[in-house]
Amino acid sequence: MSQDIQDRDAEDLKKAVLKLITNSHHLVTKHEIAKVLGVKGARRRLLKHILAELKEEGYGSKLRKKEPPVNSEVTNKEKFRYKKDETEFHLGLFQRKHNGSSLVPCHRKDTFPGVFCEKDLADTLTEGDVVFYHLKGKKVHIDVRLGSITDPKVFSLMAVYAHKLPYDYNQDALDLASKGKVPPLGDRVDLRNIPLVTIDGEDARDFDDAVWAAADIDPQNVGGWRMIVAIADVSYYVRPADALDREAYLRGNSVYFPDRVVPMLPEALSNDLCSLKPHQDRACLVAEIVIDSYGKIKSHRFKRGLMRSCARLTYAQVQNAINGTLDDVTKPIYEGVIKPLYGAYKTLLKARHKRGTLDLNIPERQVKFDEKGFVKDIVPRERLDSHQLIEEMMIAANVAAAKTLLVKNWPTLFRIHDIPDAARVENLRTLLKSFKITIPKAEKLSPIQFNQILTESSASPYMRLINDLVLRSQAQARYAPQNIGHFGLSLAQYCHFTSPIRRYSDLVVHRALIEALELGEGGQESLPLEVLEMIGDHISATERIAATAEREVMDRYLASYLENQVGSSFKGSIVGVSSAGLFIGLDDNGAQGFVPKSRLPGDYYVFDTNLHRYIGSRTKKVYQLGQPLTVLLDAADPITCSISFSLTGQSMPKGRDSSKSEKSFSPREGFERKKGVSNRDIGMHYREQALERKKKKREETKKPKTHAPKSPTP
C-alpha cells in the first residue's frame, strides 16, 4: 500500500472515529469503536495511534478503558474496585478441615476448584465466611469479606460480586443527583388537578408510572376511553454523557433481588425526585391516548408536565376495590378513578384478544422473610387483574411512543421479539407428540396457534411443562434500532417508554421523544444507527446478566428454605431429562433438583434422546418429560446452589446398597444377577462408566496441583 493510500486511510478512519465518539452520549472503548467501524487486523494498530492523537487533542473525556471501575457495597464497608489488569477473581467459602483450611467454590457450576489457605490468612477468617479473592502467583489475596454464609442477606451480595454488578456510584454522579430539584411549571402542562394514581406492589419503593382514565364524551367515539400514562421525567435530571448517564449506561438496568434492589440510578433520584410520590409535585412525560370501543388506539400525543399523584395504591388494594371491598384510601376515589381505569382496561383486553397475544403463564415466586431476615416461606406470587390493568396501559403507551418516533422518522431503540426459530419449533413439535398434542405443519406459527397448544393442555397434568416448552421455543427479546415488531405481543411497533428509572432503553426513548417533538431540554440529537446498535447490544447483555443473577439468588433462597426439610417428600414432575439423569421441579415452590441416572431404582435405564425419557431394560418402566412424581429431598445446599432428590416407593436394583456411596457400587453386582438384561445393555453401562472415569481423570490433570484442595466442594 502506498504512503498516500495509507495517509488517506488514516484520515478517513480518524474522521469516522471522531464522528462516532462525538455522537455517542456515553464513554466508548477501543473495542467498541473497532466493532462498530469494522476495524480488524493491522488496522487496529492504526486505530490505537488515532485514539492517542485524539486524547492529545482533548477528546480523552469521551473514551474509557475496557474495564470500567465498579464499586460495590460490602458488609464490612470496605471499598473495592475491580482491577484494570483483567485479574481473575473468585468467590470462595472458607472452611476448616482436618487437613487444613481452604476456600471452596460457591456454586456447582464454578469450574475453579478452590485453594488452600496459609495459616496466617486462615487466622483472619471465620468458618463460613464468604470472600471475594484473587491469586497473585501462589498467594491468596482477599479483596472483600462479604459476610457469613449463614446470613441469607449475603446471597444477593454473592450474586453482585459473582456477576460484577455495579452497585454504588462515583462521587460526581452522587453530587449531581443530590443537586436535583423539581422544575417549575414553565412550559409544562399542569396536570396537578387530574387524579392520577400509582399502582405497584406492596414492597415497591419507587413509583415511576401513574395512570388515569375517563369515558370519552366524543359522540364519534361511543364506548371509547381517554387515558393518561404519566412517567417520571428522568431525562430532565440525567443528561446525555453526564456522570449520571455514564453510571446508568454502565448498569443498563436495575437488578431486583428478594431482599434488595441494585438500582440503575442513585436513590436521590430513583426513590425521591423521580418517584411519583402522592401529594408531591413531580416532573413527568405524559402519553395522552384515546382508544375506541374495541381497544384500538385512535389518537395519541406526548407532553411534558407537572403532576401530583392523588394516591399510592397497591395491586391488592385495587383488586379488592374491583371485587367490592373498599378501604379508607380506595373508597373516596373508587367511582372517579378506579372504576374508569378498570373500564379502560377491559376495553384494551378486547384488542389484546383480537390480535392474539401469546399468553404464557410464567409464575413468579415471592420470598417471605421473618423478623430476623431468614426465609419464612416461598410462595407463588399472586396474579391479579390489577396487575394486567397496569400492563395493558403500559403497553398502550409503549406502542404510542414507537408509532410517534416512526412517524417522525426518528432513530431510536425498539423492543423487538423475533419469530421462533424453525429448528426450535420442530423440536417442540417432536416433544409435544409424546403428549399427544399436534401442531400445524405451517412454516411460521402465529401466537394464536401457540395459544391453541396452551389451551389444549390447560386441563392436562403436563400443563406447566408444556407452558415451559413453548416458552423455550421462543426467540429472546432484545433492543435494536431496526423495528421488526414484537412477536409475543403481536405488535408491529413497540418500544420501552414506561420505566426510565430502571431501564436505560426507556431513557433513550424519552430523549428521542423530547428532541423529535421539541419538548424542551434534556433531549438527545438523532443518533447514528451504529451507535444505537452498540447501545442496544450492551443493554440487552446487561438485561441477561441481571436475569441470571436474579435467578441464581432465588435458587440459593430455595435451597436455604429446603435445607431444614431434608428427608421430606414433595410432589413434583420431571422438567428435564438428560443422559446424566432427571431434573425435578416441585409443584409448590418451583424449586428444581436432580436425580442422577445411577440412582433410578429397580432396573438399568436406557436414555431415549429423541423423546427425552428413560426406559427400563427389564421392567420397561418409563421416566419421561412431564411425568408427575413424588420425590424425597436428599440434600439442599445453598452454598453450591444445588438440590438433589431420590424417587420414592420403589426398590433399588438387587445387589445394590442404597446406603453406599456411588463410587462403592459395582455395576456387575447390579446387572449380572438379573434376568432379562442383555449383554449389550451391560456393555453400554460399562462404556458409560469408563468414559466418565476418563473425563474425571482429564479434569483432575487440568487442575493446578499447588492450589487445589483435596475436598474442593463442601
C-alpha positions in Angstrom: 0.0 0.0 0.0 1.5 3.4 -1.0 2.1 6.1 1.6 -0.7 8.3 0.1 -3.2 5.5 0.4 -2.1 4.8 4.0 -2.4 8.5 4.8 -5.9 8.7 3.3 -7.0 5.6 5.2 -5.7 7.0 8.4 -7.5 10.4 7.7 -10.8 8.6 6.8 -10.6 6.4 9.9 -9.9 9.3 12.2 -12.9 11.2 10.8 -15.1 8.1 11.4 -13.8 7.7 14.9 -14.3 11.4 15.7 -17.9 11.2 14.4 -18.6 8.1 16.4 -17.3 9.4 19.8 -18.8 12.9 19.2 -22.3 11.5 18.5 -22.1 8.9 21.3 -23.7 10.0 24.6 -21.7 7.7 26.7 -18.0 6.8 27.0 -16.8 4.3 24.4 -13.9 1.8 24.4 -11.4 0.9 21.8 -13.0 -2.5 21.5 -16.5 -0.9 20.9 -15.1 1.5 18.3 -13.3 -1.3 16.4 -16.5 -3.4 16.4 -18.8 -0.6 15.2 -16.3 0.6 12.5 -15.2 -2.9 11.4 -11.6 -2.3 12.3 -9.7 -5.6 12.1 -6.1 -6.9 11.8 -3.3 -4.5 11.2 -5.7 -1.5 11.2 -6.1 -2.0 15.0 -2.6 -0.6 15.4 -3.6 2.4 13.3 -6.7 2.8 15.5 -4.5 2.8 18.6 -2.4 5.7 17.2 -5.6 7.6 16.2 -7.0 7.3 19.7 -3.8 8.6 21.2 -3.9 11.6 18.9 -7.5 12.3 19.8 -6.6 12.2 23.5 -3.9 14.8 22.9 -6.4 16.9 21.0 -8.8 16.9 24.0 -11.2 14.1 23.2 -10.0 11.8 26.0 -13.1 12.5 28.1 -15.2 10.6 25.6 -13.1 7.4 25.9 -12.8 4.9 28.6 -10.7 1.8 29.4 -12.1 -1.6 28.6 -12.9 -2.5 32.2 -15.0 0.3 33.8 -14.4 0.9 37.5 -17.0 -0.8 39.6 -17.7 -0.2 43.3 -19.8 -2.5 45.4 -21.5 -2.4 48.8 -20.0 -4.8 51.3 -20.9 -5.9 54.8 -17.8 -4.6 56.4 -18.0 -1.2 54.5 -14.7 -1.9 52.7 -14.3 -0.2 49.3 -13.1 -2.3 46.4 -12.7 -1.7 42.7 -12.1 -4.4 40.1 -8.5 -4.3 39.0 -7.9 -3.0 35.5 -5.5 -5.8 34.5 -8.3 -8.3 33.9 -7.1 -10.3 37.0 -9.3 -13.4 37.6 -11.5 -13.1 40.7 -13.3 -15.8 42.6 -16.0 -16.3 45.2 -14.9 -18.6 48.0 -16.3 -20.1 51.1 -13.8 -20.5 54.0 -13.8 -24.0 55.6 -11.5 -25.5 58.2 -10.9 -29.3 57.9 -8.6 -31.8 59.5 -6.1 -31.5 56.6 -6.1 -27.7 56.6 -8.1 -24.7 55.6 -9.4 -23.8 52.2 -11.6 -21.6 50.1 -14.0 -23.7 48.2 -16.3 -22.8 45.3 -19.7 -21.2 46.0 -21.6 -22.6 43.0 -21.9 -26.1 41.5 -21.1 -24.6 38.1 -17.9 -22.9 39.2 -15.0 -24.6 37.3 -12.3 -23.2 39.6 -11.6 -25.8 42.3 -10.6 -23.5 45.1 -7.4 -23.0 47.0 -5.7 -23.9 50.3 -5.2 -21.1 52.8 -1.9 -20.5 54.6 -2.2 -20.3 58.4 -1.6 -16.5 58.6 -4.5 -16.0 56.2 -6.7 -18.6 57.8 -6.3 -17.0 61.2 -8.0 -13.8 59.9 -11.1 -15.7 58.7 -14.1 -17.4 60.4 -15.7 -20.7 59.4 -18.4 -20.0 56.8 -17.0 -16.6 55.7 -17.8 -15.8 52.0 -14.9 -13.8 50.4 -14.1 -12.3 47.1 -10.4 -13.0 46.3 -7.8 -13.4 43.6 -4.4 -15.1 43.2 -1.1 -13.4 42.8 1.3 -16.1 41.9 0.7 -18.7 44.6 -0.5 -16.3 47.2 -4.2 -15.7 48.0 -5.4 -12.1 48.3 -8.7 -11.4 50.0 -10.3 -8.4 48.3 -13.6 -8.3 50.2 -15.3 -10.3 53.0 -19.0 -10.4 52.1 -20.3 -12.0 55.3 -21.2 -15.4 56.7 -23.0 -18.0 54.5 -25.4 -18.5 57.4 -26.8 -15.0 56.8 -29.3 -15.1 54.0 -28.7 -11.5 53.2 -25.3 -12.5 51.9 -26.9 -14.3 48.9 -27.6 -11.1 47.0 -24.1 -9.8 47.6 -22.6 -13.1 46.3 -24.5 -12.5 43.0 -23.4 -8.9 42.9 -19.7 -9.9 43.0 -20.0 -13.1 41.0 -21.6 -11.2 38.1 -19.7 -8.0 38.7 -22.8 -5.9 39.0 -22.0 -2.2 39.5 -23.5 -1.4 42.9 -22.6 2.1 44.1 -21.8 5.3 42.3 -18.8 7.6 41.8 -18.9 10.8 43.7 -19.6 13.0 40.7 -22.8 11.1 40.0 -23.9 11.3 43.6 -23.3 15.0 43.8 -25.2 15.6 40.6 -28.2 13.5 41.9 -28.2 15.4 45.2 -28.4 18.8 43.4 -31.6 17.9 41.5 -34.8 19.9 42.1 -38.3 19.6 40.8 -38.6 22.0 37.9 -41.0 24.9 37.8 -44.2 24.7 35.7 -42.8 26.9 32.9 -43.9 25.5 29.5 -45.0 22.2 31.1 -48.7 21.1 31.1 -50.2 21.4 34.6 -51.7 18.0 35.5 -51.8 18.6 39.2 -55.6 18.7 39.3 -56.0 15.4 37.5 -56.4 12.5 39.9 -53.5 10.4 38.7 -52.6 7.3 40.8 -49.7 4.9 41.1 -50.4 1.2 41.4 -47.5 -1.0 42.5 -46.6 -3.9 44.7 -46.7 -3.6 48.5 -42.9 -3.7 48.7 -42.2 -1.2 45.9 -40.0 1.7 46.8 -40.0 3.7 43.5 -43.1 4.7 41.6 -42.3 5.7 38.1 -45.7 5.5 36.4 -49.1 6.9 37.2 -52.4 6.4 35.3 -55.8 8.0 34.8 -58.8 7.2 32.6 -62.2 8.5 31.8 -65.0 7.6 29.3 -64.7 9.6 26.1 -67.5 12.1 25.7 -66.9 12.5 22.0 -70.1 11.3 20.2 -67.9 9.9 17.4 -66.3 7.6 19.9 -69.1 6.0 21.9 -67.7 3.3 24.3 -64.2 4.7 23.9 -61.9 5.9 26.6 -59.3 8.7 27.2 -56.2 7.7 29.1 -53.2 9.4 30.6 -50.0 7.5 31.3 -47.6 9.7 33.2 -44.0 8.6 33.5 -41.2 10.1 35.7 -39.2 12.6 33.6 -35.8 11.1 34.3 -34.3 12.8 31.2 -34.7 16.2 33.0 -32.3 15.1 35.7 -30.0 12.7 33.7 -28.4 14.4 30.7 -26.5 12.8 27.8 -22.9 11.9 28.7 -23.0 13.4 32.2 -21.8 11.4 35.3 -25.3 10.0 36.0 -25.7 9.0 32.4 -22.4 7.1 32.3 -23.3 5.2 35.5 -26.8 4.4 34.2 -25.4 3.2 30.9 -22.9 1.0 32.6 -25.6 -0.7 34.6 -28.2 -0.8 31.8 -31.0 -1.7 34.2 -31.8 -2.2 37.8 -31.5 -5.7 39.3 -34.1 -7.0 41.7 -33.4 -9.5 44.5 -35.8 -10.7 47.1 -34.1 -8.6 49.9 -32.8 -5.6 47.9 -32.6 -3.7 44.7 -29.4 -2.8 42.8 -30.7 0.4 41.2 -29.7 1.9 37.9 -29.9 5.4 39.4 -28.9 6.8 42.8 -31.6 6.8 45.5 -31.8 10.6 45.4 -33.5 10.1 42.0 -35.0 6.6 42.0 -36.6 6.8 45.4 -37.2 10.6 45.6 -37.2 13.1 42.7 -38.1 10.6 40.0 -40.6 8.7 42.2 -44.2 9.8 41.8 -45.0 10.1 45.5 -48.5 11.1 46.5 -49.3 14.7 47.0 -45.9 15.9 45.8 -45.1 17.8 42.6 -43.2 15.7 40.1 -41.9 16.3 36.6 -43.3 13.8 34.1 -43.5 12.9 30.4 -47.1 12.1 29.5 -48.8 10.0 26.9 -52.4 11.1 26.2 -54.2 8.2 24.4 -57.7 7.8 23.1 -59.0 4.3 22.4 -62.2 3.2 20.7 -64.7 0.7 22.0 -62.6 -2.2 20.6 -59.5 -1.1 22.4 -57.7 0.2 19.3 -55.7 3.4 19.7 -57.4 6.2 17.8 -55.0 9.0 18.7 -52.1 9.8 20.9 -49.8 12.7 21.8 -46.9 13.3 24.2 -46.4 16.3 26.5 -44.1 17.3 29.3 -46.0 18.0 32.5 -46.0 18.6 36.2 -48.2 16.2 38.2 -49.2 15.4 41.7 -50.3 11.8 42.4 -53.5 11.7 44.5 -52.9 8.2 45.9 -50.3 5.5 46.1 -52.3 2.2 45.6 -51.2 -1.4 45.7 -52.3 -4.2 43.4 -54.1 -5.9 46.2 -56.0 -2.6 47.2 -57.2 -2.1 43.6 -58.2 -5.7 43.2 -60.1 -5.6 46.5 -61.9 -2.5 45.3 -62.8 -4.1 42.0 -64.2 -7.0 43.9 -66.3 -4.7 46.1 -64.1 -4.4 49.2 -63.1 -0.7 49.8 -60.8 0.7 52.4 -60.2 4.3 53.6 -57.9 5.0 50.6 -59.9 3.4 47.8 -63.4 4.4 48.9 -63.2 8.1 48.1 -61.7 7.5 44.6 -63.4 4.4 43.6 -66.1 5.9 41.3 -64.0 8.7 39.9 -60.6 6.9 39.5 -60.5 3.1 40.0 -63.8 2.2 38.2 -62.9 4.2 35.0 -59.4 2.6 35.0 -61.0 -0.8 35.1 -63.4 0.1 32.3 -60.5 1.2 30.1 -58.6 -2.0 30.9 -61.5 -4.2 29.9 -61.7 -2.4 26.6 -57.9 -2.8 26.0 -58.3 -6.5 26.6 -60.6 -6.7 23.5 -57.7 -5.5 21.3 -55.3 -7.9 23.0 -57.6 -10.9 22.4 -58.2 -9.9 18.8 -54.6 -9.6 17.8 -53.8 -12.9 19.6 -51.1 -12.1 22.1 -49.0 -15.1 23.3 -50.5 -15.9 26.7 -47.7 -17.7 28.6 -48.2 -18.4 32.3 -44.8 -17.7 33.8 -45.3 -17.9 37.6 -43.2 -15.6 39.8 -42.0 -16.7 43.3 -42.1 -14.5 46.4 -39.7 -14.9 49.3 -41.2 -14.1 52.6 -38.8 -13.3 55.5 -39.2 -13.4 59.2 -38.3 -10.6 61.5 -34.7 -11.7 61.7 -34.3 -11.8 57.9 -34.5 -15.6 57.5 -36.6 -17.2 54.9 -40.1 -18.0 56.3 -41.8 -19.2 53.1 -41.5 -19.2 49.3 -44.8 -19.0 47.5 -46.1 -18.2 44.0 -46.8 -14.5 43.6 -50.5 -14.0 43.1 -51.6 -12.8 39.6 -54.4 -10.3 39.7 -56.5 -8.4 37.2 -54.9 -5.2 38.7 -51.5 -6.4 37.5 -52.8 -6.8 34.0 -54.6 -3.4 34.2 -51.3 -1.7 34.6 -49.6 -3.9 32.0 -52.2 -3.1 29.3 -51.9 0.7 29.9 -48.1 0.5 29.8 -48.2 -1.5 26.5 -50.5 1.1 25.0 -48.1 3.9 26.0 -45.1 1.9 24.6 -46.9 1.4 21.3 -47.8 5.1 21.1 -44.1 6.1 21.7 -42.9 3.7 19.0 -45.5 5.0 16.5 -44.7 8.6 17.2 -40.9 8.1 16.6 -41.6 6.1 13.4 -43.9 8.8 12.0 -41.1 11.4 12.8 -38.6 9.1 11.2 -36.5 9.5 14.3 -33.9 6.7 15.1 -34.5 5.0 18.5 -34.3 1.7 20.3 -37.2 -0.7 19.8 -38.0 -3.7 22.0 -38.1 -6.4 19.4 -39.1 -10.1 19.6 -38.4 -12.2 16.5 -40.4 -15.1 15.2 -39.4 -18.5 16.7 -36.5 -20.3 15.1 -37.7 -23.1 12.8 -35.4 -25.7 14.4 -36.8 -24.9 17.9 -40.4 -25.2 16.6 -39.6 -28.6 15.1 -38.1 -29.7 18.4 -41.2 -28.5 20.2 -43.3 -30.4 17.7 -41.4 -33.7 18.4 -41.7 -33.2 22.2 -45.5 -32.5 22.0 -46.1 -35.7 20.1 -45.3 -37.6 23.3 -48.2 -35.7 25.0 -50.5 -36.5 22.0 -50.6 -32.8 21.0 -50.1 -31.9 17.4 -49.2 -28.5 16.0 -49.7 -27.4 12.4 -47.0 -28.0 9.8 -47.1 -24.3 8.9 -43.7 -22.7 8.1 -44.4 -20.0 10.6 -46.6 -20.4 13.6 -48.6 -17.4 15.0 -49.1 -16.5 18.6 -52.7 -17.7 18.2 -51.5 -21.2 17.2 -49.2 -21.3 20.2 -52.1 -20.3 22.4 -54.2 -23.2 21.0 -51.4 -25.5 22.2 -51.6 -23.9 25.7 -55.4 -24.1 25.7 -55.4 -27.8 24.7 -53.1 -28.6 27.5 -54.8 -26.5 30.2 -56.5 -29.5 31.8 -53.5 -31.8 31.5 -51.2 -32.6 34.3 -48.4 -31.6 31.9 -49.8 -28.0 31.6 -46.9 -26.4 33.4 -44.2 -28.3 31.4 -45.9 -27.6 28.1 -46.0 -23.9 29.0 -42.3 -24.1 29.7 -41.6 -25.9 26.4 -43.5 -23.3 24.4 -41.5 -20.6 26.3 -38.2 -22.2 25.4 -39.2 -22.4 21.8 -39.4 -18.6 21.6 -36.7 -16.1 20.5 -35.2 -13.9 23.1 -36.5 -10.3 23.2 -33.8 -7.6 22.8 -33.2 -4.0 22.0 -32.3 -2.8 18.5 -32.8 0.2 16.2 -34.3 -2.0 13.5 -38.1 -2.3 14.0 -39.1 -5.9 13.3 -42.1 -5.8 15.7 -42.8 -7.9 18.8 -44.0 -11.4 18.0 -45.1 -12.3 21.5 -47.3 -9.2 21.8 -48.4 -9.4 18.2 -47.4 -5.7 17.7 -45.9 -4.2 14.6 -44.4 -1.2 16.6 -43.2 -1.5 20.2 -40.5 0.2 22.3 -39.9 0.6 26.1 -41.1 4.0 27.4 -42.6 3.4 30.8 -39.7 2.7 33.2 -36.8 5.1 32.7 -35.9 4.8 36.4 -34.9 1.2 36.0 -34.2 0.7 32.2 -31.7 2.7 30.1 -33.7 1.8 27.0 -36.6 3.9 28.2 -34.3 6.8 28.9 -33.1 6.6 25.3 -36.7 6.7 24.1 -37.6 9.6 26.3 -34.7 11.7 25.0 -35.7 10.8 21.4 -39.3 11.9 22.0 -38.3 15.2 23.7 -35.9 16.1 20.8 -38.2 14.9 18.0 -41.3 16.7 19.4 -39.3 19.8 20.6 -40.4 19.4 24.2 -37.5 21.3 25.8 -34.2 20.5 27.4 -32.8 17.0 28.1 -33.4 15.6 24.7 -30.8 13.8 22.5 -29.8 14.6 19.0 -30.5 11.9 16.4 -28.0 9.1 17.0 -26.3 7.2 14.2 -27.6 3.6 13.6 -24.2 2.1 14.6 -24.3 3.9 17.9 -27.8 2.8 18.7 -26.8 -0.8 17.7 -24.0 -0.6 20.2 -26.2 0.7 23.0 -28.9 -2.0 22.2 -26.3 -4.8 22.3 -24.9 -3.5 25.6 -28.2 -3.2 27.4 -29.5 -6.5 26.0 -26.4 -8.1 27.6 -26.9 -6.3 30.9 -30.5 -7.5 31.0 -29.4 -11.1 30.5 -26.8 -10.8 33.2 -29.4 -9.3 35.6 -31.8 -12.2 34.9 -29.1 -14.8 35.5 -28.1 -13.1 38.8 -31.8 -12.8 40.0 -32.4 -16.5 39.2 -29.2 -17.6 41.0 -30.2 -15.7 44.2 -33.7 -17.2 44.1 -32.2 -20.7 43.7 -30.0 -20.0 46.8 -33.0 -18.9 48.8 -34.9 -22.0 47.7 -32.0 -24.3 48.7 -31.8 -22.4 52.1 -35.5 -22.8 52.6 -35.4 -26.5 51.9 -32.2 -27.2 53.8 -34.1 -28.0 57.0 -36.6 -30.2 55.2 -34.2 -33.0 54.1 -36.0 -36.3 54.2 -39.4 -34.8 53.5 -41.4 -35.9 50.5 -42.7 -33.5 47.8 -44.9 -33.6 44.8 -43.3 -32.6 41.5 -42.7 -33.5 37.9 -39.9 -34.3 35.5 -39.0 -31.0 33.9 -35.8 -32.2 32.1 -34.2 -35.4 31.0 -30.6 -35.8 30.1 -28.1 -38.6 29.7 -27.0 -37.8 33.3 -30.4 -38.1 35.0 -33.7 -36.4 35.7 -34.4 -32.8 36.6 -37.4 -32.5 39.0 -39.5 -29.4 39.6 -41.5 -29.1 42.8 -45.2 -28.2 42.4 -45.4 -25.8 45.4 -42.5 -23.5 45.2 -40.9 -24.3 41.8 -37.6 -25.5 43.2 -35.6 -27.7 40.9 -33.3 -30.5 41.8 -31.6 -33.5 40.2 -31.9 -37.3 40.4 -28.7 -39.0 38.9 -29.3 -41.8 36.4 -27.4 -44.1 38.6 -30.0 -43.6 41.4 -33.0 -44.6 39.3 -34.3 -47.7 41.2 -35.3 -51.2 40.1 -33.6 -51.6 36.7 -31.0 -50.4 34.3 -32.4 -47.5 32.3 -31.6 -46.6 28.7 -31.8 -42.9 27.6 -34.1 -42.2 24.7 -32.6 -38.9 23.2 -35.5 -38.3 20.8 -38.4 -38.4 23.3 -36.4 -37.3 26.3 -37.1 -40.3 28.5 -35.6 -43.3 30.2 -36.8 -46.9 29.6 -36.0 -49.7 31.9 -34.2 -52.6 30.1 -36.1 -55.3 32.0 -39.2 -53.7 33.5 -39.8 -51.3 30.6 -40.6 -48.7 33.3 -40.6 -45.2 31.7 -39.5 -41.9 33.2 -40.5 -39.2 30.7 -40.6 -35.4 30.4 -43.6 -34.0 32.3 -44.3 -37.2 34.4 -45.7 -36.4 37.9 -43.6 -37.9 40.7 -43.3 -37.9 44.5 -39.7 -37.4 45.5 -37.7 -37.4 48.7 -35.4 -34.5 49.4 -31.9 -35.9 49.8 -29.9 -32.7 50.1 -30.3 -28.9 49.7 -27.2 -26.8 49.7 -27.4 -23.0 49.5 -23.6 -22.9 49.3 -23.3 -24.7 45.9 -26.9 -23.7 44.9 -27.8 -27.3 44.4 -30.8 -29.6 45.4 -30.9 -33.4 45.0 -33.8 -35.8 45.2 -34.4 -39.6 45.1 -37.6 -41.3 44.0 -40.0 -42.8 46.5 -42.0 -46.1 46.6 -39.6 -48.3 44.6 -36.9 -50.7 45.4 -33.3 -50.4 44.4 -31.6 -52.9 42.0 -30.8 -56.3 43.5 -27.3 -56.3 45.0 -27.2 -52.6 45.4 -27.0 -51.0 48.8 -28.5 -47.5 48.7 -26.6 -46.6 51.8 -23.3 -46.9 49.9 -21.8 -44.1 48.0 -22.0 -44.0 44.2 -18.3 -45.0 44.0 -18.7 -48.0 46.1 -21.4 -49.6 43.9 -20.1 -52.2 41.5 -22.2 -52.3 38.3 -21.6 -56.0 37.9 -23.5 -56.6 41.2 -26.5 -54.8 39.8 -26.7 -56.4 36.4 -25.3 -59.9 36.1 -27.6 -61.3 38.8 -30.7 -60.0 37.0 -32.6 -61.8 34.2 -33.7 -60.0 31.1 -30.7 -57.7 30.9 -28.8 -58.1 27.6 -25.1 -58.2 27.3 -25.4 -55.1 25.1 -27.1 -53.2 27.9 -24.4 -54.2 30.4 -21.7 -53.3 27.9 -23.3 -49.9 27.3 -23.3 -49.3 31.0 -19.6 -50.2 31.4 -18.7 -48.0 28.5 -20.6 -45.0 30.0 -18.7 -45.6 33.3 -15.4 -45.9 31.6 -16.0 -42.6 29.6 -17.0 -40.9 32.9 -13.8 -42.1 34.6 -11.7 -40.8 31.7 -13.4 -37.5 31.8 -12.8 -37.1 35.5 -9.2 -38.1 35.1 -8.7 -35.4 32.4 -10.3 -32.8 34.6 -8.1 -33.8 37.5 -4.9 -33.4 35.4 -6.0 -29.9 34.4 -6.4 -28.7 38.0 -3.4 -26.7 39.5 -1.9 -29.2 41.9 -0.4 -26.4 44.1 -3.7 -24.8 44.9 -6.3 -27.5 44.6 -7.7 -28.6 47.9 -8.3 -32.3 48.5 -12.0 -31.7 49.0 -12.9 -28.8 46.7 -16.7 -29.0 47.3 -18.4 -28.5 50.7 
